Amino acid sequence: MKRVAVTGGNGILGSQVVDHLSKRGYVSVILDRNEGISGKHRHHDVHVKSVDLNDYAAVEQALEGCDALIHIAAIPDPAHHSPHVVFANNTVSTFHVLEAAAKHGIQKTVIASSESAYGFPWATKPLSPFFVPVDESHPLIPEDCYGISKAVNEVTAEGFHRRTGMQVVCLRLSSILNKAGYLYFQSCLAKPEELRRVLWSYVDIRDAAEACVLAVEREGLGCTALNIAADDTFNDRKSQELLRVYFPDVIDIRSPYIEYEAFYSNAKAKELLGWQPAHYWRDEVEKLGLGNKDAIDRPLP
């Protein structure tokens, strides 16, 4: 495996993935219709192709000669586009890239799914997990266009695996934090209810990028979904207290909550990928010198 296609490679996460691939000696082929932040991708091992993923013929042409695929491009939330646009874009583009990958015999693929597939982040009314920690066996119960699109994409991935034997790893990414994300989450420490819908879960953007690369490198994974989240909650209240105050209806507690243990289990990703989150919010907040006074008024990542 040498040439890895990265859809959305000019975006915030995609750019990090491309950097991680370059450090491992891979050639990246960016498929993106936006110029984004690709100015720094001026290396001989990075090629940028302007592609609308809703144009199947263009996708098939762009993937020619690639050995693997990391599909990150998507409308990243339901807040800024009409529901039918979000659902159609995210599901059709995923089908297109997997169909084109199958056409070219690509056998290693990674799909950026989301914790939103579980349904909690964008539910109209507050939604509680059936059990905690939430692992990959938890039912997917989304009701919004974005969460449904991610759940559908995982079903699409299963279909391609059955048909072609293609390895497809669906990464259920928690809120991906760069500096702006840390700033927003830090501002929510004084109002924990703001992050209830994401279960106070997060993953550093560098750890998310590392998971993407590991997922495309590993062998024999078939089609699988993996939670990608930090080991701890982004809150200074202990997890047991957060459960008591914000999820009193959750009585199926399958692991002890003593300190700040996360409400999403990342054990499967650690086992199958050898992945380990290396960046934690307390360290990053200290490095960045962030404080509660630095609140930003914007939707969750």
Phi and psi in degrees as a GROMACS rama.xvg file:
@    title "Ramachandran Plot"
@    xaxis  label "Phi"
@    yaxis  label "Psi"
@TYPE xy
-127.615  -47.5142  LYS-2
-101.344  120.337  ARG-3
-115.548  121.137  VAL-4
-79.4516  135.566  ALA-5
-126.512  105.264  VAL-6
-75.9569  142.192  THR-7
70.1073  23.8379  GLY-8
-69.0347  -9.79382  GLY-9
-91.6725  -4.16492  ASN-10
-82.7128  -174.215  GLY-11
-66.5393  -53.8915  ILE-12
-71.6491  -44.1586  LEU-13
-56.3542  -39.922  GLY-14
-63.3809  -38.5505  SER-15
-65.5023  -40.3585  GLN-16
-61.8725  -44.5597  VAL-17
-59.6483  -42.2472  VAL-18
-62.0662  -42.3961  ASP-19
-64.6853  -40.4381  HIS-20
-63.0743  -42.5251  LEU-21
-60.5432  -41.0463  SER-22
-65.8915  -23.7734  LYS-23
-91.2064  -1.28104  ARG-24
91.2486  12.172  GLY-25
-88.1082  155.075  TYR-26
-94.2923  126.233  VAL-27
-100.459  137.306  SER-28
-114.914  105.077  VAL-29
-82.5461  127.488  ILE-30
-111.928  110.554  LEU-31
-157.441  139.688  ASP-32
-93.1634  -4.37695  ARG-33
-110.157  144.485  ASN-34
-66.6197  -36.682  GLU-35
53.6427  -134.487  GLY-36
-113.327  34.8596  ILE-37
-80.7399  2.98526  SER-38
-56.0199  -31.8291  GLY-39
-79.958  -9.70303  LYS-40
-87.1898  71.5024  HIS-41
-116.12  27.8404  ARG-42
-95.7226  161.014  HIS-43
-66.7362  -18.5045  HIS-44
-96.6062  12.2985  ASP-45
-130.552  125.824  VAL-46
-121.233  134.327  HIS-47
-111.784  126.707  VAL-48
-120.561  126.895  LYS-49
-79.4968  111.694  SER-50
-139.365  133.551  VAL-51
-92.027  114.797  ASP-52
-68.2145  -10.0313  LEU-53
-81.9167  -6.00221  ASN-54
-100.244  98.3728  ASP-55
-60.1885  -44.3367  TYR-56
-58.9192  -40.1924  ALA-57
-66.8184  -38.3722  ALA-58
-64.794  -46.1286  VAL-59
-59.7006  -42.7806  GLU-60
-65.0295  -41.761  GLN-61
-67.7854  -28.5748  ALA-62
-84.9513  -5.13864  LEU-63
-60.6608  130.087  GLU-64
88.1038  -2.45418  GLY-65
-87.0278  149.621  CYS-66
-101.853  -19.5233  ASP-67
-156.024  165.843  ALA-68
-138.254  132.367  LEU-69
-119.621  111.801  ILE-70
-100.476  105.484  HIS-71
-111.38  -29.3343  ILE-72
-57.1303  134.208  ALA-73
-176.053  161.69  ALA-74
-74.9508  119.481  ILE-75
-83.5488  -0.207112  PRO-76
-166.046  168.808  ASP-77
-92.7136  9.88863  PRO-78
-88.4291  -19.4002  ALA-79
-120.518  4.40268  HIS-80
-139.661  161.208  HIS-81
-64.4955  147.002  SER-82
-54.4748  -41.2698  PRO-83
-67.2234  -29.0467  HIS-84
-71.2923  -44.8307  VAL-85
-60.3809  -50.8276  VAL-86
-63.3999  -47.4515  PHE-87
-63.8008  -46.0613  ALA-88
-61.3429  -48.629  ASN-89
-70.0718  -36.1641  ASN-90
-81.3825  -42.388  THR-91
-67.3799  -42.8693  VAL-92
-62.3471  -37.8209  SER-93
-66.8148  -43.4081  THR-94
-59.863  -43.0081  PHE-95
-61.2582  -46.3107  HIS-96
-69.4351  -35.5801  VAL-97
-72.2082  -38.1535  LEU-98
-63.5655  -43.8064  GLU-99
-66.726  -39.056  ALA-100
-61.2793  -43.2795  ALA-101
-62.232  -40.9338  ALA-102
-57.9907  -37.8723  LYS-103
-92.2052  3.72964  HIS-104
74.8047  19.7785  GLY-105
-70.8498  129.086  ILE-106
-112.622  -3.67343  GLN-107
-122.737  114.267  LYS-108
-137.185  150.763  THR-109
-131.678  133.875  VAL-110
-116.926  129.088  ILE-111
-78.9335  99.3922  ALA-112
-90.7846  -155.641  SER-113
-160.714  153.886  SER-114
-59.6832  -20.0187  GLU-115
-64.1187  -19.6481  SER-116
-61.5433  -26.8952  ALA-117
-70.7774  -25.0658  TYR-118
106.077  -13.6624  GLY-119
-70.9258  -44.9921  PHE-120
-60.6123  -38.3488  PRO-121
-117.228  19.9964  TRP-122
-65.096  143.244  ALA-123
-62.6965  -44.2031  THR-124
-111.359  149.235  LYS-125
-51.2881  130.999  PRO-126
-118.704  135.824  LEU-127
-106.958  148.072  SER-128
-64.559  153.47  PRO-129
-71.8012  -31.0031  PHE-130
-157  161.051  PHE-131
-134.05  150.459  VAL-132
-66.7674  148.178  PRO-133
-74.7053  116.005  VAL-134
-109.491  -176.405  ASP-135
-68.9376  -9.52971  GLU-136
-84.1814  -10.0449  SER-137
-64.0721  136.163  HIS-138
-57.9821  145.613  PRO-139
-89.2428  118.49  LEU-140
-130.143  46.8788  ILE-141
-73.5528  153.695  PRO-142
-126.213  -9.20003  GLU-143
-98.8855  162.709  ASP-144
-61.9922  -37.1065  CYS-145
-72.1263  -51.1196  TYR-146
-60.2785  -40.9661  GLY-147
-63.3521  -41.3928  ILE-148
-60.7099  -38.4759  SER-149
-69.577  -38.9842  LYS-150
-64.6782  -42.1687  ALA-151
-62.2953  -40.953  VAL-152
-60.5251  -34.6429  ASN-153
-69.1785  -36.3385  GLU-154
-66.1024  -40.8803  VAL-155
-59.0862  -44.1735  THR-156
-59.7002  -42.2798  ALA-157
-60.8452  -40.237  GLU-158
-63.2994  -42.4274  GLY-159
-66.8922  -36.7152  PHE-160
-63.508  -43.3052  HIS-161
-62.8789  -40.9326  ARG-162
-75.3728  -39.5011  ARG-163
-117.322  -13.5187  THR-164
80.3237  1.7465  GLY-165
-56.3421  134.832  MET-166
-78.0999  124.953  GLN-167
-130.283  116.36  VAL-168
-105.953  118.369  VAL-169
-99.653  113.441  CYS-170
-93.1636  112.749  LEU-171
-84.156  86.3613  ARG-172
-76.4145  134.502  LEU-173
-77.3846  -179.803  SER-174
-54.3148  122.435  SER-175
-89.752  120.761  ILE-176
-108.962  122.107  LEU-177
-105.693  -160.969  ASN-178
-59.1404  -45.3402  LYS-179
-62.7541  -38.3365  ALA-180
-65.8084  -43.0689  GLY-181
-61.0108  -38.9138  TYR-182
-60.9611  -46.158  LEU-183
-66.5824  -47.4483  TYR-184
-62.848  -38.505  PHE-185
-60.6806  -37.0887  GLN-186
-66.8168  -17.1564  SER-187
-91.4021  -2.24279  CYS-188
-59.4148  -34.8162  LEU-189
-80.3465  -9.04583  ALA-190
-137.052  74.7764  LYS-191
-56.3361  -25.7685  PRO-192
-60.8567  -22.7109  GLU-193
-63.8335  -32.4663  GLU-194
-105.454  9.18009  LEU-195
-56.4153  -42.8127  ARG-196
-67.7604  -19.5668  ARG-197
-103.856  13.2207  VAL-198
56.6842  29.9056  LEU-199
56.3448  28.8038  TRP-200
-95.5575  151.642  SER-201
-159.192  166.944  TYR-202
-147.753  134.972  VAL-203
-64.655  143.288  ASP-204
-59.9379  -32.5209  ILE-205
-70.2207  -37.5783  ARG-206
-69.1876  -36.0786  ASP-207
-64.3341  -42.8293  ALA-208
-63.8078  -40.4543  ALA-209
-62.3305  -39.4877  GLU-210
-62.3838  -39.6141  ALA-211
-60.6029  -44.576  CYS-212
-70.0066  -43.688  VAL-213
-60.2685  -38.4204  LEU-214
-65.9479  -32.2393  ALA-215
-82.7123  -19.5567  VAL-216
-84.8259  -31.6436  GLU-217
-71.5734  152.115  ARG-218
-109.315  156.214  GLU-219
70.2321  27.4342  GLY-220
-92.1022  -10.8952  LEU-221
62.973  -132.045  GLY-222
-117.776  120.383  CYS-223
-146.557  153.553  THR-224
-111.984  139.186  ALA-225
-134.466  131.678  LEU-226
-73.4671  130.944  ASN-227
-119.073  101.104  ILE-228
-150.55  155.572  ALA-229
-65.9147  167.11  ALA-230
-77.1686  -17.32  ASP-231
-123.322  165.638  ASP-232
-84.299  153.316  THR-233
-89.7464  76.5779  PHE-234
-164.844  150.597  ASN-235
-94.0512  3.15218  ASP-236
-92.2536  144.429  ARG-237
-68.2111  152.917  LYS-238
-61.4284  -36.0615  SER-239
-61.0698  -37.9994  GLN-240
-69.7791  -40.522  GLU-241
-60.2938  -40.8803  LEU-242
-62.353  -46.2852  LEU-243
-62.2074  -41.5794  ARG-244
-82.4898  -43.2542  VAL-245
-106.44  -17.2366  TYR-246
-134.775  55.6111  PHE-247
-65.5496  -17.92  PRO-248
-82.2072  -10.6339  ASP-249
-86.568  108.777  VAL-250
-110.847  -12.3908  ILE-251
-91.0415  91.1427  ASP-252
-110.731  111.939  ILE-253
-99.0573  -4.70209  ARG-254
-140.973  151.878  SER-255
-70.1165  139.45  PRO-256
-112.084  108.31  TYR-257
-115.649  -44.7137  ILE-258
-113.259  -111.826  GLU-259
-119.022  36.8438  TYR-260
-61.2185  142.976  GLU-261
-70.9249  157.23  ALA-262
-94.0371  -5.18981  PHE-263
-109.711  133.322  TYR-264
-84.5649  130.04  SER-265
-108.651  15.7756  ASN-266
-61.4874  -37.015  ALA-267
-67.8729  -40.063  LYS-268
-65.0584  -38.9865  ALA-269
-63.0963  -41.3073  LYS-270
-70.4492  -48.7521  GLU-271
-82.7345  -31.8056  LEU-272
-102.185  -16.7043  LEU-273
68.8138  26.3179  GLY-274
-86.3813  145.147  TRP-275
-145.663  120.186  GLN-276
-60.8458  134.337  PRO-277
-114.104  -7.45942  ALA-278
-125.001  128.701  HIS-279
-124.011  147.831  TYR-280
-61.2132  -36.4289  TRP-281
-63.5442  -40.947  ARG-282
-66.741  -43.1652  ASP-283
-68.7454  -39.0291  GLU-284
-62.3749  -40.2415  VAL-285
-65.8021  -42.8689  GLU-286
-62.6562  -39.5233  LYS-287
-84.4493  -10.8077  LEU-288
64.6294  39.3946  GLY-289
-89.15  155.264  LEU-290
-145.461  168.061  GLY-291
-59.7287  -26.4465  ASN-292
-67.6561  -13.4891  LYS-293
-92.2626  35.3605  ASP-294
-63.5939  144.954  ALA-295
-120.691  139.654  ILE-296
-94.9665  94.3114  ASP-297
-157.091  161.55  ARG-298
-65.7905  164.76  PRO-299
-63.4063  150.286  LEU-300
